[in-house]
Amino acid sequence: VTGKGGRAAIVLPNGALFADGIAARIKKQLVDDFNVHTIVRLGEGVFAPYTDIPSNLIFFEEGKPTNEIWYYELRPPAERKKYSKTKPLQYEEFEELKNWWNDRKESENVWKVKVDTLIKTNEQDICYDLNLDVKNPNRKSDLEYKEPSLIIESILAKERTVMQLMEEIESSILINNTYA
């Protein structure tokens, strides 16, 4: 009911966060008319077996437009890559989120973004894109950077091993063909 204030949360698949066109205009209206204060990023498989698509919990309230959005990345336990039908998200996994909720601080899985940095407009100042799919800037990359010279050295070493194996196979074929 307008004027009385209110809070809500919705579940959206990842695609809805970065969709453009009419979806961007709907997201723009949402951030203009409501305070979208928190997006909880859920991992793959939370809704398995129906879908493996990552999803999000979007929390918003009536009263003022959105200025900034807190992102909270809820990752599966270290021993697994994603959730599944047989290994679903457990209630206890929300404990850290619940503790963080009233005392918000950035961490490896929490970050804050100003909304005006997410909105792209045209010359007439009309929103054509609002991308809420903000990747975690605090998360350490799983990729390891290697110097180009080390990468080349590794490739050449593997190539030498492959060539040696090919020569052994060739010799084996020649020996077997002479006795056939």
N, C-alpha and C positions, 0 to 999 in steps of 0.2 A: 504494500500500500504506500503510495507516494506521500512523503511528508512525515511519516512515522519512523523512517530509518529501517534498516534491515541488513542482515548478513546472509550470504549464500556461498555455496561452493559448487562447482561443476567439474565433471571429468571430461577431458578432451584428449583425443589422440594427438600425437606430435604434429601431424600434418596440419591440424587446425591452427597451430601456433605460427606457422610460416606461410600459410596460404595467402595469396594476394587477391586483388579484385574486390568483389563484394564481401568476401571474408575479411579483408583488411579494413573495409569501411565499418563492418560490424564490430570488429575488435576496437577500432578507433572510437566508435560510439560507446563501447563498454568502458574504455579508459577515460573518456570525457565525462560520462554520466555517473560513474562509480569509481570507488577507490579499489583498484585491483592491487591488493597489497602483498599477496604471496602466491607463488607458483611452486608447487611441490612436484619435482620431476621424478616420475616412477620409471623403473627400468623395464626391460623387455620381459614379457611373459606374465605380467601381473594379472592379466585377464585370460590366461591360457585355460582351457584349450581353444577358446573362441578366437583369440588373436594374440600374436606375439609382439604387436606394435607397442612401442613405449607410449605411455600416457602421462597425463598431468592432472593434478588437482589445482583448480584455479579458485582462489578465495577472494571475494570482493564484498564491499559494503556500500550502502547508499550514504550520501551525505556530501561528498566532495569528489572532485576528479582525481585521477591517479597522478601522483608526482614521481614516485619511485616504486619499483617492484622488488621484493625479496625473492630469491630463488633458493630452493632447498633441494639438493639432489639426494634422493633416498636410494642408495645402491644396495644390491644384494650382498649377503655375507661373503667374506673373502674366499670361502671354499667353493663358490659357484659363480658362474658368469651371468646367469639370468634366472628368473623365476620360471616355474613350470606348474603343470597341473598336479604333479606329485610332490613338488617342493614349492608351495605357494608362499606369498608374502605373509608373514606372521604379525599378529598384533603387537608383539613385543618389539618389533623392528621400528615402531613409531615412537618408542620411548625417548630416544635422543631428540627427535623432532618436537615432541611435547615439552621437553625440558628447555629447548631453545626458544620456543614460541614467544614467551613473555620477556626474555632477555636476549634479544637478537644481536648476534655478533657474527662477523664474517669468519669463515673458516675454510678448510679444504673443500667442503661440500656445500658451502653457503656463500652467496654473493648478492650484491644489490646493484640495480641498474636504474638510471634516470630514464623515464619514459620518453622524454623529448629526443633522446639519442636513438630511439628505435623507430621513430616515425619519419617516413619519406613522403614529401609533398611535391606537387608540380608547381608551375609558375603561378597558378591561381590559388595556391596554398590549400589545395585539395589533397587529402590523404590518398595515396595510391598503394602504399605498402606500410604495414605495421608488423614487423617480425618480432614475435615474442619468444621465438626459439633461440634463446641466448645460451650459448655453450658455457660451461663452467671455466672461468678464467683462472681459478685457483687450483684446479686439479692438475696434479703432476702427470705429464704425458707418459703413456706406456711405451712410447717410442724412444729409442736410444739414438742420439746423434753420433755419427761417426765421421771422421775426417774423410774426404773424398779419396785420398791416397790409401787409406786403410781399406776402403770399400773396393778399390781397384785391385789391391793386393789380395784380398779375399777372393774376388772373382777369378783372378788369374790362378790362384792356388787350386780352386775347385776345377777350373778348366784343365789344368795339368793332370789332376787326378782322373778326370773324365777321359782325357787322351790316353793316359797310361792304361786304364781299363779297356778302352777300345782297342789298343794295340794287343793286349792280352787276349781279347776275344778274337781278334783277327788271326793271331798266331794259333790259337786253339782250333779255329775253323780250318786253317791251312793244314795243320797236322792231321786233323780228322779226315780231311778230303784226300790226303795222300795215301792213306791206308784203306780208303773205301773201295 
